Amino acid sequence: MAEPHARAQERMGGGEPIHLPPWAVVTATRVGHIARVVALVETWAAARAVGAVETDRWRRAALLHDALRDAEPGVLARYAPQGTWPAQLWHGPAAAGAARADGERDPGVLDALTYHSIGYASWDDAGRMLYLADWLEPGRSHERALLDTLAERVPHDPAGALREVAARRIGWVIHRHRPLARETWEFWNSLAAAGSSSPA
């Protein structure tokens, strides 16, 4: 059962416990996923020595990205319009709306939350790291060895790892004959263009 006030906490790898905001609606399973995503972005931030301010941005995005994943449509509608996205993607814009109402003002963090399920060409590193960690977190069992290899690659080749993960995530959507959001193909085109201009 989802917890409307996010009482659940989980400590991963000896790190700090996660504390979700009162507006979060999550199951215990979801809390575990969120905690693993937070731990992964913190690991990458340390490996890349990005500093405390940037680490905190990545952590906030990771902490809040699925904070409304288990909420009913009426709760989601309270925080964000659903537009034309499929219902399973509403939680991203809703989490951004709730975070904004709760005082979050960082545009990069809000963009990370809004588009974390579909990609966004104008992301800064908060969005990129969240997109990667959401897919690569160690709780996902499918192709675990490959995901571990990609996760290890992120600190020294974030752009290459991002292209690889995006290709797999977008390919999964195409394989199931689902439509791609405009933001998704713009995201992919930006990654492909950047990759084609990189030295061989």
Secondary structure, 3 states (H helix, E strand, C coil): CCECCCCCCCCCCCCCCCCCCCCCCECHHHHHHHHHHHHHHHHHHHHHCCCHHHHHHHHHHHHHCCCCCCCCHHHHHHHCCCCCCCHHHCHHHHHHHHHHHCCCCCHHHHHHHHHCCCCCCCCCHHHHHHHHHHHHCCCCCCCHHHHHHHHHHCCCCHHHHHHHHHHHHHHHHHHCCCCCCHHHHHHHHHHHHHHHCCCC
